[in-house]
């Protein structure tokens, strides 16, 4: 494709490493309002096959075209909007919520032929796992991934599993956070494991311990291999009475034979093995920010996501999933004050929807989730207009073996009370 006439500077050289580095950074110069793709420099290499006509559209033009395509598609199409999406996406969502809530709801809409998931890749995969046979799942921008999920590359997890078994550590239940590739959900399905969300992780831990004890025939609890987010795993394990020295971290970057940087004795006495993964947005929140919020706002309630570091979670008044955070703010009394530790688009939306309360982000720097931000409205517009014209772009479709095994792990999660 020729260089777009609106772009006067050469596009940057992009490699897989630079894409991952960009995803793990906090781009603090990005506004939350929609600008044309030509003014979003990073978009120049995220998905080059979007047609030329969409690059210079401004927000009003895009919104009008999305609305027209939505009307033409009618009930044949549902749009799912994750909490972290910008407002110009959320306004068209039939449902907004966390990743699993959205995927599950979409599968309960049999009249919908198309499920357009405005989130990131692993979320669209979950929708495909749970979808009905006649449904097609579309991700508006196929480059919308998750840096945390990418930290648990399936081959690294498979290698760690083999390495543990080679070391004689076989009584292990794999538990994957829903923020992971479908192949890892399938891996858990095949190996007696399970999926968890940030809201049900404590119950899933209970399930894993109970299942492992049954399978090994004695009362000793099995070890849990938890990936990819070490912070959610750590705070959940602490709730279950696991000491910090009983939950070593497995460094996936080390070569095979390194035991993830741990001594064999340490792994043998462990109760939970944590994967060295994290969310770059949630690690921006700090004790200093909490202290400042409390100094400047008497009576404030600090609510954070459990992907934050353990010191931040323990210093907060409350912690929980995005759904929990949204419900806590909505249920708060008029005049209540909340400092929130999660992604800025959700915090800004909660502040607008609760004008009778003080709601602000702990981090004073605007830091949207960089990979979620790749669902620019121009991509949604393109995907919908193609569907309206009878063409499918950016379909997310798993092979049947992966769908089957991943569904086993998800159904185990759904059965946990």
C-alpha positions as CSV (number, residue, x, y, z in Angstrom):
1,X,0.0,0.0,0.0
2,X,1.3,3.5,-0.8
3,X,2.1,5.8,2.0
4,X,-1.1,7.6,3.1
5,X,-1.1,11.2,1.9
6,X,-2.2,12.5,5.3
7,X,0.9,11.0,6.9
8,X,3.9,13.2,6.1
9,X,6.5,11.5,8.3
10,X,7.9,8.1,7.7
11,X,6.2,5.3,9.7
12,X,8.4,3.8,12.4
13,X,10.1,0.4,11.8
14,X,8.0,-2.0,13.8
15,X,9.0,-5.4,15.1
16,X,7.3,-7.9,17.4
17,X,9.5,-6.6,20.2
18,X,8.5,-3.0,19.6
19,X,4.8,-3.9,19.6
20,X,5.2,-5.6,23.0
21,X,7.3,-2.8,24.4
22,X,4.6,-0.3,23.3
23,X,1.9,-2.4,24.9
24,X,3.7,-2.5,28.2
25,X,4.2,1.3,28.4
26,X,1.8,3.9,29.6
27,X,1.3,6.4,26.7
28,X,0.5,9.4,28.8
29,X,0.0,11.8,25.9
30,X,-3.1,10.1,24.5
31,X,-6.4,12.0,24.9
32,X,-9.5,10.0,25.7
33,X,-11.5,11.7,22.9
34,X,-11.5,10.3,19.4
35,X,-9.2,11.7,16.8
36,X,-8.8,10.6,13.2
37,X,-6.5,7.7,12.7
38,X,-4.0,9.9,10.9
39,X,-3.5,11.8,14.1
40,X,-3.0,8.6,16.1
41,X,0.6,7.9,15.1
42,X,0.7,4.5,16.7
43,X,-2.2,3.3,14.7
44,X,-0.2,3.5,11.5
45,X,1.2,0.1,12.0
46,X,-1.4,-1.8,14.1
47,X,-3.5,-3.0,11.3
48,X,-2.5,-1.8,7.8
49,X,-5.3,-3.5,5.9
50,X,-8.0,-1.1,7.0
51,X,-9.1,0.8,3.8
52,X,-7.8,4.2,3.1
53,X,-11.1,5.9,3.4
54,X,-11.3,5.3,7.2
55,X,-8.0,7.0,8.0
56,X,-9.1,10.6,7.9
57,X,-12.6,10.3,9.3
58,X,-13.3,12.4,12.3
59,X,-15.4,11.4,15.3
60,X,-18.7,12.8,14.1
61,X,-18.3,11.1,10.7
62,X,-17.4,7.8,12.3
63,X,-20.2,7.9,14.8
64,X,-22.8,8.6,12.1
65,X,-21.6,5.8,9.9
66,X,-21.5,3.3,12.8
67,X,-25.1,4.2,13.7
68,X,-26.2,3.7,10.1
69,X,-24.5,0.3,9.9
70,X,-26.0,-0.7,13.2
71,X,-29.4,0.1,12.0
72,X,-29.0,-1.9,8.9
73,X,-27.7,-5.0,10.7
74,X,-30.4,-4.8,13.4
75,X,-30.7,-7.8,15.8
76,X,-28.4,-9.9,13.6
77,X,-25.5,-8.2,15.3
78,X,-24.6,-7.5,18.9
79,X,-21.8,-5.2,20.0
80,X,-20.0,-5.9,23.3
81,X,-18.0,-3.1,25.0
82,X,-15.5,-3.8,27.7
83,X,-15.4,-1.4,30.6
84,X,-12.0,0.0,29.4
85,X,-13.2,1.1,26.0
86,X,-13.6,4.8,25.1
87,X,-17.0,6.4,25.1
88,X,-17.3,6.5,21.3
89,X,-17.3,2.7,21.5
90,X,-19.4,2.2,24.6
91,X,-22.2,4.3,23.2
92,X,-22.9,1.6,20.7
93,X,-22.5,-1.4,23.0
94,X,-25.5,-3.6,23.6
95,X,-23.8,-4.6,26.8
96,X,-20.8,-3.4,28.6
97,X,-19.0,-5.3,31.3
98,X,-16.0,-7.4,32.0
99,X,-14.7,-10.0,29.5
100,X,-16.4,-13.1,30.7
101,X,-19.8,-11.4,31.4
102,X,-19.8,-10.2,27.9
103,X,-18.8,-13.5,26.3
104,X,-21.4,-15.4,28.3
105,X,-24.2,-12.9,27.5
106,X,-23.5,-13.0,23.8
107,X,-23.9,-16.7,23.7
108,X,-27.3,-16.3,25.2
109,X,-28.5,-14.2,22.2
110,X,-29.4,-16.8,19.6
111,X,-30.9,-14.3,17.2
112,X,-27.5,-12.7,16.8
113,X,-25.5,-13.9,13.9
114,X,-22.6,-11.6,14.5
115,X,-20.8,-10.9,17.8
116,X,-18.6,-7.8,17.5
117,X,-16.3,-7.8,20.6
118,X,-14.8,-4.4,21.4
119,X,-12.1,-5.6,23.7
120,X,-8.9,-7.5,23.2
121,X,-8.1,-10.8,21.5
122,X,-8.4,-13.2,24.4
123,X,-11.9,-11.8,25.1
124,X,-13.0,-12.5,21.5
125,X,-11.6,-16.0,21.8
126,X,-13.7,-16.6,24.9
127,X,-16.8,-15.4,23.0
128,X,-15.9,-17.9,20.2
129,X,-15.5,-20.7,22.8
130,X,-19.0,-20.0,24.3
131,X,-20.8,-19.0,21.1
132,X,-23.4,-21.0,19.3
133,X,-22.6,-22.8,16.1
134,X,-24.2,-20.2,13.8
135,X,-22.5,-17.2,15.4
136,X,-19.5,-15.4,14.1
137,X,-17.2,-13.5,16.4
138,X,-15.5,-10.3,15.0
139,X,-12.7,-8.3,16.7
140,X,-12.6,-4.9,15.0
141,X,-8.8,-4.6,15.3
142,X,-6.9,-7.9,15.3
143,X,-3.9,-6.2,16.9
144,X,-5.8,-5.5,20.0
145,X,-4.1,-7.8,22.4
146,X,-3.2,-7.9,26.1
147,X,0.4,-7.4,27.3
148,X,-0.3,-9.5,30.4
149,X,-1.7,-12.4,28.4
150,X,1.3,-12.2,26.1
151,X,3.6,-12.7,29.1
152,X,2.2,-16.3,29.3
153,X,3.2,-17.6,25.9
154,X,1.7,-21.0,25.6
155,X,5.0,-22.6,24.7
156,X,6.6,-21.1,27.9
157,X,3.7,-22.5,30.0
158,X,4.0,-25.9,28.4
159,X,7.7,-25.9,29.0
160,X,7.3,-24.9,32.6
161,X,4.7,-27.7,33.1
162,X,7.2,-30.3,31.6
163,X,10.0,-28.9,33.7
164,X,8.0,-29.3,36.9
165,X,7.1,-32.9,36.0
166,X,10.7,-33.6,35.2
167,X,11.7,-32.4,38.6
168,X,9.2,-34.7,40.2
169,X,6.6,-32.1,41.0
170,X,3.5,-33.6,39.5
171,X,0.7,-32.8,42.0
172,X,-0.1,-29.5,40.3
173,X,-3.4,-27.9,39.3
174,X,-3.1,-25.3,36.5
175,X,-5.3,-22.3,37.0
176,X,-5.3,-19.6,34.3
177,X,-6.7,-16.1,34.7
178,X,-9.3,-15.4,31.9
179,X,-6.8,-12.9,30.6
180,X,-5.0,-15.6,28.7
181,X,-4.9,-17.3,25.3
182,X,-7.5,-19.8,24.4
183,X,-4.8,-22.4,24.0
184,X,-3.9,-22.0,27.7
185,X,-7.6,-22.4,28.7
186,X,-7.5,-25.6,26.6
187,X,-4.3,-26.7,28.4
188,X,-6.1,-26.3,31.7
189,X,-9.1,-28.2,30.4
190,X,-6.9,-31.1,29.4
191,X,-4.9,-31.2,32.6
192,X,-7.5,-31.0,35.3
193,X,-7.3,-27.3,35.6
194,X,-9.7,-24.4,35.5
195,X,-10.2,-20.7,34.5
196,X,-10.8,-17.9,36.9
197,X,-11.8,-14.2,36.8
198,X,-10.8,-11.5,39.2
199,X,-14.1,-11.8,41.0
200,X,-14.2,-15.6,41.5
201,X,-10.5,-16.4,42.0
202,X,-11.0,-17.2,45.7
203,X,-13.7,-19.8,44.9
204,X,-11.6,-21.2,42.1
205,X,-8.7,-21.6,44.5
206,X,-10.9,-23.6,46.9
207,X,-12.0,-25.8,44.0
208,X,-8.4,-26.4,42.9
209,X,-7.4,-27.5,46.4
210,X,-10.4,-29.7,46.8
211,X,-10.0,-31.4,43.4
212,X,-6.4,-32.0,43.9
213,X,-6.9,-33.5,47.3
214,X,-9.5,-35.9,45.9
215,X,-7.3,-36.9,43.0
216,X,-4.2,-37.7,45.1
217,X,-6.1,-39.7,47.7
218,X,-4.8,-37.9,50.7
219,X,-5.4,-34.7,52.6
220,X,-2.3,-32.8,51.4
221,X,-3.3,-29.9,49.3
222,X,-1.9,-29.9,45.7
223,X,0.1,-27.0,44.4
224,X,-1.5,-24.4,42.2
225,X,0.3,-23.1,39.1
226,X,-1.3,-19.7,38.5
227,X,-0.8,-17.6,35.4
228,X,-0.4,-15.1,33.9
229,X,-1.0,-12.4,36.6
230,X,1.2,-12.9,39.7
231,X,-0.5,-10.1,41.6
232,X,-4.1,-11.5,41.4
233,X,-2.6,-14.9,42.3
234,X,-0.7,-13.6,45.3
235,X,-3.5,-11.6,46.9
236,X,-5.9,-14.6,46.4
237,X,-3.3,-17.0,47.9
238,X,-2.9,-14.7,50.9
239,X,-6.6,-14.8,51.5
240,X,-6.2,-18.6,51.7
241,X,-3.5,-18.4,54.4
242,X,-0.6,-19.0,52.0
243,X,2.6,-17.4,53.2
244,X,4.7,-15.3,50.9
245,X,7.6,-17.8,51.1
246,X,5.2,-20.6,50.0
247,X,4.5,-18.9,46.6
248,X,7.6,-18.6,44.5
249,X,7.5,-16.8,41.2
250,X,8.3,-18.7,38.0
251,X,10.4,-16.5,35.7
252,X,9.5,-17.7,32.2
253,X,12.4,-15.8,30.6
254,X,15.0,-18.2,32.1
255,X,16.1,-21.2,30.1
256,X,14.8,-24.7,30.5
257,X,16.4,-26.4,33.5
258,X,16.4,-23.2,35.6
259,X,13.2,-24.1,37.4
260,X,12.0,-20.6,36.8
261,X,14.8,-19.2,38.9
262,X,13.8,-21.3,42.0
263,X,15.6,-23.9,44.0
264,X,14.0,-27.4,43.8
265,X,13.4,-27.3,47.6
266,X,11.5,-24.0,47.3
267,X,9.2,-25.5,44.7
268,X,8.7,-28.7,46.7
269,X,7.5,-26.8,49.7
270,X,5.4,-24.3,47.7
271,X,1.7,-24.2,47.8
272,X,1.2,-21.8,44.9
273,X,3.6,-21.2,42.0
274,X,3.0,-17.7,40.5
275,X,3.8,-16.8,36.9
276,X,5.9,-13.7,36.4
277,X,3.2,-11.7,34.6
278,X,1.5,-8.4,35.4
279,X,-0.7,-5.6,34.0
280,X,1.3,-2.5,33.2
281,X,-1.7,-0.1,33.9
282,X,-2.4,-1.5,37.3
283,X,1.2,-1.5,38.4
284,X,1.2,2.3,38.1
285,X,-0.8,2.7,41.3
286,X,1.2,3.3,44.4
287,X,1.1,3.7,48.2
288,X,2.1,7.4,47.7
289,X,-1.0,8.0,45.6
290,X,-3.2,6.4,48.2
291,X,-1.6,8.5,51.0
292,X,-2.1,11.7,48.9
293,X,-5.7,10.9,48.2
294,X,-6.4,10.4,51.9
295,X,-4.5,13.5,52.9
296,X,-6.5,15.7,50.5
297,X,-9.9,14.1,50.9
298,X,-11.1,13.3,54.3
299,X,-13.4,10.3,54.5
300,X,-12.4,9.0,51.1
301,X,-12.8,5.3,50.1
302,X,-9.9,3.8,48.1
303,X,-11.0,1.0,45.7
304,X,-8.5,-0.9,43.6
305,X,-8.3,-3.8,41.2
306,X,-6.6,-7.0,42.5
307,X,-4.1,-6.8,39.5
308,X,-2.4,-4.0,41.6
309,X,0.6,-4.9,43.6
310,X,0.0,-6.4,47.0
311,X,1.1,-3.4,49.0
312,X,-1.5,-1.2,47.1
313,X,-4.3,-3.8,47.5
314,X,-3.6,-4.2,51.2
315,X,-3.5,-0.4,51.7
316,X,-6.8,0.1,49.9
317,X,-10.2,0.0,51.7
318,X,-11.7,-2.3,49.1
319,X,-10.5,-4.3,46.1
320,X,-12.3,-6.2,43.4
321,X,-13.1,-6.7,39.7
322,X,-14.2,-4.0,37.3
323,X,-17.8,-5.1,37.9
324,X,-17.2,-4.8,41.7
325,X,-15.7,-1.4,41.3
326,X,-18.5,-0.1,39.2
327,X,-21.2,-1.5,41.5
328,X,-19.4,-0.1,44.6
329,X,-19.5,3.4,43.1
330,X,-23.1,3.2,41.9
331,X,-24.3,1.9,45.3
332,X,-22.4,4.6,47.3
333,X,-24.5,7.3,49.0
334,X,-24.6,10.9,47.6
335,X,-21.6,12.8,48.7
336,X,-19.4,9.7,48.9
337,X,-15.8,10.1,47.8
338,X,-13.9,7.4,45.9
339,X,-10.3,7.2,44.7
340,X,-10.1,4.4,42.1
341,X,-7.1,2.2,41.1
342,X,-8.0,0.9,37.6
343,X,-8.0,2.0,33.9
344,X,-8.9,5.6,33.3
345,X,-11.7,5.1,30.8
346,X,-13.7,3.2,33.4
347,X,-12.9,5.7,36.1
348,X,-13.9,8.7,33.9
349,X,-17.2,7.0,33.0
350,X,-18.0,6.3,36.6
351,X,-17.3,9.9,37.5
352,X,-19.7,11.1,34.8
353,X,-22.4,8.6,35.7
354,X,-22.2,9.5,39.4
355,X,-22.2,13.3,39.6
356,X,-23.4,13.3,43.1
357,X,-20.1,11.7,44.3
358,X,-16.5,12.5,44.1
359,X,-14.8,9.9,41.8
360,X,-11.3,10.2,40.6
361,X,-8.3,8.0,39.5
362,X,-5.5,7.5,42.0
363,X,-3.0,8.1,39.2
364,X,-3.0,11.7,38.1
365,X,-1.5,10.8,34.7
366,X,-4.0,9.7,32.1
367,X,-3.0,6.1,31.2
368,X,-5.4,4.2,29.1
369,X,-4.8,0.5,28.4
370,X,-2.7,0.8,25.3
371,X,-3.8,-2.5,23.7
372,X,-7.6,-1.9,24.5
373,X,-7.1,1.5,23.0
374,X,-6.5,-0.1,19.6
375,X,-10.2,-0.5,19.1
376,X,-10.4,2.9,17.5
377,X,-14.0,3.7,16.4
378,X,-12.8,3.7,12.8
379,X,-12.1,0.0,13.1
380,X,-15.5,-0.6,14.5
381,X,-17.0,1.4,11.7
382,X,-15.1,-0.7,9.1
383,X,-16.1,-4.0,10.6
384,X,-19.8,-3.1,10.8
385,X,-20.0,-1.7,7.3
386,X,-18.3,-4.8,6.0
387,X,-20.9,-7.0,7.8
388,X,-23.7,-4.9,6.5
389,X,-22.3,-5.4,3.0
390,X,-22.3,-9.2,3.6
391,X,-18.6,-9.5,4.2
392,X,-16.8,-10.7,7.4
393,X,-13.5,-9.1,8.4
394,X,-11.4,-10.0,11.4
395,X,-13.2,-13.2,12.4
396,X,-11.9,-14.9,15.5
397,X,-12.3,-18.6,15.0
398,X,-10.6,-21.3,17.1
399,X,-10.1,-24.9,16.0
400,X,-12.5,-27.4,17.4
401,X,-10.0,-29.2,19.7
402,X,-9.1,-25.9,21.4
403,X,-12.7,-24.8,21.7
404,X,-13.7,-28.2,23.2
405,X,-10.9,-28.3,25.8
406,X,-11.1,-24.6,26.7
407,X,-14.8,-24.9,27.2
408,X,-14.2,-27.7,29.7
409,X,-12.1,-25.4,31.8
410,X,-14.6,-22.5,31.5
411,X,-17.5,-24.9,32.4
412,X,-15.6,-26.0,35.5
413,X,-15.4,-22.3,36.4
414,X,-19.1,-21.8,35.9
415,X,-19.9,-24.8,38.1
416,X,-17.9,-23.2,41.0
417,X,-20.3,-21.7,43.5
